[in-house]
């Protein structure tokens, strides 16, 4: 599909908003395949307005530059840049340089949630394998060439682009841990499936089929945390996902993640994340 996009040639398209599009939480605003040669090309992530959106940009030829979180990157062929707006970054073309790339600007809460997960896991520059680059190019080509895309069709292509980056960031991380003994792997699976339930150390030791003391020693050595701390960390992570991806109340999230009530969730969440759950949702989820 990358070859098909290159054959299509340089093109830019602004996707006009249609009725119902605003309800979709991953949607494309514009897309393009461009080249820059010996010209001024400079984007500052703090000077593009206050409405949140994201830019993904894949380098085909030449080289671009990016400064992000105090780190300088050279964007060479085969690398994909992901940045969110507004955010302190800058990407540009060096004087006299050449940069050819395809790109998409995406809006929506789900697009931004996925972008934040990718950025936290892999940073702003990803080196994707050829099959994923083909999928990314196919999504952009669809957005460039579909005659009159419905909001749903445009959202599907936008979501496809974001899942490419998600796969690139997490494909190897999501594989089952091969070094865990079967008893501990069984406990980890049990925790994931029963986070809303009571998960005492005695209960987990029973699932493992081990004595309490032996289980705690093995679990802590293998996973780096005592069982109770691991359970709480997984509950906080699940609560984060629900805060960002849903409109559930704090009370409902507390019930879904095994906390006694909203007040206890808020207390633990503030201790671990430095802010209350609703403050976290407001500052991290962005507005659609």
Secondary structure as a PSIPRED ss2 file (coil, helix, strand):
# PSIPRED VFORMAT (PSIPRED V4.0)

   1 X C   1.000  0.000  0.000
   2 X H   0.000  1.000  0.000
   3 X H   0.000  1.000  0.000
   4 X H   0.000  1.000  0.000
   5 X H   0.000  1.000  0.000
   6 X H   0.000  1.000  0.000
   7 X H   0.000  1.000  0.000
   8 X H   0.000  1.000  0.000
   9 X C   1.000  0.000  0.000
  10 X C   1.000  0.000  0.000
  11 X E   0.000  0.000  1.000
  12 X E   0.000  0.000  1.000
  13 X E   0.000  0.000  1.000
  14 X E   0.000  0.000  1.000
  15 X C   1.000  0.000  0.000
  16 X C   1.000  0.000  0.000
  17 X C   1.000  0.000  0.000
  18 X C   1.000  0.000  0.000
  19 X C   1.000  0.000  0.000
  20 X C   1.000  0.000  0.000
  21 X H   0.000  1.000  0.000
  22 X H   0.000  1.000  0.000
  23 X H   0.000  1.000  0.000
  24 X C   1.000  0.000  0.000
  25 X C   1.000  0.000  0.000
  26 X C   1.000  0.000  0.000
  27 X E   0.000  0.000  1.000
  28 X E   0.000  0.000  1.000
  29 X E   0.000  0.000  1.000
  30 X E   0.000  0.000  1.000
  31 X E   0.000  0.000  1.000
  32 X E   0.000  0.000  1.000
  33 X E   0.000  0.000  1.000
  34 X E   0.000  0.000  1.000
  35 X E   0.000  0.000  1.000
  36 X E   0.000  0.000  1.000
  37 X E   0.000  0.000  1.000
  38 X C   1.000  0.000  0.000
  39 X C   1.000  0.000  0.000
  40 X C   1.000  0.000  0.000
  41 X C   1.000  0.000  0.000
  42 X E   0.000  0.000  1.000
  43 X E   0.000  0.000  1.000
  44 X E   0.000  0.000  1.000
  45 X C   1.000  0.000  0.000
  46 X C   1.000  0.000  0.000
  47 X C   1.000  0.000  0.000
  48 X C   1.000  0.000  0.000
  49 X C   1.000  0.000  0.000
  50 X C   1.000  0.000  0.000
  51 X C   1.000  0.000  0.000
  52 X C   1.000  0.000  0.000
  53 X E   0.000  0.000  1.000
  54 X E   0.000  0.000  1.000
  55 X E   0.000  0.000  1.000
  56 X E   0.000  0.000  1.000
  57 X E   0.000  0.000  1.000
  58 X E   0.000  0.000  1.000
  59 X E   0.000  0.000  1.000
  60 X E   0.000  0.000  1.000
  61 X E   0.000  0.000  1.000
  62 X E   0.000  0.000  1.000
  63 X E   0.000  0.000  1.000
  64 X E   0.000  0.000  1.000
  65 X E   0.000  0.000  1.000
  66 X E   0.000  0.000  1.000
  67 X E   0.000  0.000  1.000
  68 X E   0.000  0.000  1.000
  69 X C   1.000  0.000  0.000
  70 X C   1.000  0.000  0.000
  71 X E   0.000  0.000  1.000
  72 X E   0.000  0.000  1.000
  73 X E   0.000  0.000  1.000
  74 X E   0.000  0.000  1.000
  75 X E   0.000  0.000  1.000
  76 X E   0.000  0.000  1.000
  77 X C   1.000  0.000  0.000
  78 X C   1.000  0.000  0.000
  79 X E   0.000  0.000  1.000
  80 X E   0.000  0.000  1.000
  81 X E   0.000  0.000  1.000
  82 X E   0.000  0.000  1.000
  83 X E   0.000  0.000  1.000
  84 X E   0.000  0.000  1.000
  85 X E   0.000  0.000  1.000
  86 X C   1.000  0.000  0.000
  87 X C   1.000  0.000  0.000
  88 X C   1.000  0.000  0.000
  89 X E   0.000  0.000  1.000
  90 X E   0.000  0.000  1.000
  91 X E   0.000  0.000  1.000
  92 X E   0.000  0.000  1.000
  93 X C   1.000  0.000  0.000
  94 X C   1.000  0.000  0.000
  95 X C   1.000  0.000  0.000
  96 X C   1.000  0.000  0.000
  97 X C   1.000  0.000  0.000
  98 X E   0.000  0.000  1.000
  99 X E   0.000  0.000  1.000
 100 X E   0.000  0.000  1.000
 101 X E   0.000  0.000  1.000
 102 X E   0.000  0.000  1.000
 103 X E   0.000  0.000  1.000
 104 X E   0.000  0.000  1.000
 105 X E   0.000  0.000  1.000
 106 X E   0.000  0.000  1.000
 107 X E   0.000  0.000  1.000
 108 X C   1.000  0.000  0.000
 109 X H   0.000  1.000  0.000
 110 X H   0.000  1.000  0.000
 111 X H   0.000  1.000  0.000
 112 X H   0.000  1.000  0.000
 113 X H   0.000  1.000  0.000
 114 X H   0.000  1.000  0.000
 115 X H   0.000  1.000  0.000
 116 X H   0.000  1.000  0.000
 117 X H   0.000  1.000  0.000
 118 X H   0.000  1.000  0.000
 119 X H   0.000  1.000  0.000
 120 X H   0.000  1.000  0.000
 121 X H   0.000  1.000  0.000
 122 X H   0.000  1.000  0.000
 123 X C   1.000  0.000  0.000
 124 X C   1.000  0.000  0.000
 125 X E   0.000  0.000  1.000
 126 X E   0.000  0.000  1.000
 127 X E   0.000  0.000  1.000
 128 X C   1.000  0.000  0.000
 129 X C   1.000  0.000  0.000
 130 X H   0.000  1.000  0.000
 131 X H   0.000  1.000  0.000
 132 X H   0.000  1.000  0.000
 133 X H   0.000  1.000  0.000
 134 X H   0.000  1.000  0.000
 135 X H   0.000  1.000  0.000
 136 X H   0.000  1.000  0.000
 137 X H   0.000  1.000  0.000
 138 X H   0.000  1.000  0.000
 139 X H   0.000  1.000  0.000
 140 X H   0.000  1.000  0.000
 141 X H   0.000  1.000  0.000
 142 X H   0.000  1.000  0.000
 143 X H   0.000  1.000  0.000
 144 X H   0.000  1.000  0.000
 145 X H   0.000  1.000  0.000
 146 X C   1.000  0.000  0.000
 147 X C   1.000  0.000  0.000
 148 X C   1.000  0.000  0.000
 149 X C   1.000  0.000  0.000
 150 X C   1.000  0.000  0.000
 151 X H   0.000  1.000  0.000
 152 X H   0.000  1.000  0.000
 153 X H   0.000  1.000  0.000
 154 X H   0.000  1.000  0.000
 155 X H   0.000  1.000  0.000
 156 X H   0.000  1.000  0.000
 157 X H   0.000  1.000  0.000
 158 X H   0.000  1.000  0.000
 159 X H   0.000  1.000  0.000
 160 X H   0.000  1.000  0.000
 161 X H   0.000  1.000  0.000
 162 X H   0.000  1.000  0.000
 163 X H   0.000  1.000  0.000
 164 X H   0.000  1.000  0.000
 165 X H   0.000  1.000  0.000
 166 X H   0.000  1.000  0.000
 167 X H   0.000  1.000  0.000
 168 X H   0.000  1.000  0.000
 169 X H   0.000  1.000  0.000
 170 X H   0.000  1.000  0.000
 171 X C   1.000  0.000  0.000
 172 X C   1.000  0.000  0.000
 173 X C   1.000  0.000  0.000
 174 X C   1.000  0.000  0.000
 175 X C   1.000  0.000  0.000
 176 X C   1.000  0.000  0.000
 177 X C   1.000  0.000  0.000
 178 X C   1.000  0.000  0.000
 179 X C   1.000  0.000  0.000
 180 X C   1.000  0.000  0.000
 181 X C   1.000  0.000  0.000
 182 X H   0.000  1.000  0.000
 183 X H   0.000  1.000  0.000
 184 X H   0.000  1.000  0.000
 185 X H   0.000  1.000  0.000
 186 X H   0.000  1.000  0.000
 187 X H   0.000  1.000  0.000
 188 X H   0.000  1.000  0.000
 189 X H   0.000  1.000  0.000
 190 X H   0.000  1.000  0.000
 191 X H   0.000  1.000  0.000
 192 X H   0.000  1.000  0.000
 193 X H   0.000  1.000  0.000
 194 X C   1.000  0.000  0.000
 195 X C   1.000  0.000  0.000
 196 X C   1.000  0.000  0.000
 197 X C   1.000  0.000  0.000
 198 X C   1.000  0.000  0.000
 199 X C   1.000  0.000  0.000
 200 X C   1.000  0.000  0.000
 201 X H   0.000  1.000  0.000
 202 X H   0.000  1.000  0.000
 203 X H   0.000  1.000  0.000
 204 X H   0.000  1.000  0.000
 205 X H   0.000  1.000  0.000
 206 X H   0.000  1.000  0.000
 207 X H   0.000  1.000  0.000
 208 X H   0.000  1.000  0.000
 209 X C   1.000  0.000  0.000
 210 X C   1.000  0.000  0.000
 211 X C   1.000  0.000  0.000
 212 X H   0.000  1.000  0.000
 213 X H   0.000  1.000  0.000
 214 X H   0.000  1.000  0.000
 215 X H   0.000  1.000  0.000
 216 X H   0.000  1.000  0.000
 217 X H   0.000  1.000  0.000
 218 X H   0.000  1.000  0.000
 219 X H   0.000  1.000  0.000
 220 X H   0.000  1.000  0.000
 221 X H   0.000  1.000  0.000
 222 X H   0.000  1.000  0.000
 223 X H   0.000  1.000  0.000
 224 X C   1.000  0.000  0.000
 225 X C   1.000  0.000  0.000
 226 X C   1.000  0.000  0.000
 227 X H   0.000  1.000  0.000
 228 X H   0.000  1.000  0.000
 229 X H   0.000  1.000  0.000
 230 X H   0.000  1.000  0.000
 231 X H   0.000  1.000  0.000
 232 X H   0.000  1.000  0.000
 233 X H   0.000  1.000  0.000
 234 X H   0.000  1.000  0.000
 235 X H   0.000  1.000  0.000
 236 X H   0.000  1.000  0.000
 237 X H   0.000  1.000  0.000
 238 X H   0.000  1.000  0.000
 239 X H   0.000  1.000  0.000
 240 X H   0.000  1.000  0.000
 241 X H   0.000  1.000  0.000
 242 X H   0.000  1.000  0.000
 243 X H   0.000  1.000  0.000
 244 X H   0.000  1.000  0.000
 245 X H   0.000  1.000  0.000
 246 X C   1.000  0.000  0.000
 247 X C   1.000  0.000  0.000
 248 X C   1.000  0.000  0.000
 249 X C   1.000  0.000  0.000
 250 X H   0.000  1.000  0.000
 251 X H   0.000  1.000  0.000
 252 X H   0.000  1.000  0.000
 253 X H   0.000  1.000  0.000
 254 X H   0.000  1.000  0.000
 255 X H   0.000  1.000  0.000
 256 X H   0.000  1.000  0.000
 257 X C   1.000  0.000  0.000
 258 X C   1.000  0.000  0.000
 259 X C   1.000  0.000  0.000
 260 X C   1.000  0.000  0.000
 261 X C   1.000  0.000  0.000
 262 X H   0.000  1.000  0.000
 263 X H   0.000  1.000  0.000
 264 X H   0.000  1.000  0.000
 265 X H   0.000  1.000  0.000
 266 X H   0.000  1.000  0.000
 267 X H   0.000  1.000  0.000
 268 X H   0.000  1.000  0.000
 269 X H   0.000  1.000  0.000
 270 X H   0.000  1.000  0.000
 271 X H   0.000  1.000  0.000
 272 X H   0.000  1.000  0.000
 273 X H   0.000  1.000  0.000
 274 X C   1.000  0.000  0.000
 275 X C   1.000  0.000  0.000
 276 X C   1.000  0.000  0.000
 277 X H   0.000  1.000  0.000
 278 X H   0.000  1.000  0.000
 279 X H   0.000  1.000  0.000
 280 X H   0.000  1.000  0.000
 281 X H   0.000  1.000  0.000
 282 X H   0.000  1.000  0.000
 283 X H   0.000  1.000  0.000
 284 X H   0.000  1.000  0.000
 285 X C   1.000  0.000  0.000
 286 X C   1.000  0.000  0.000
 287 X C   1.000  0.000  0.000
 288 X C   1.000  0.000  0.000
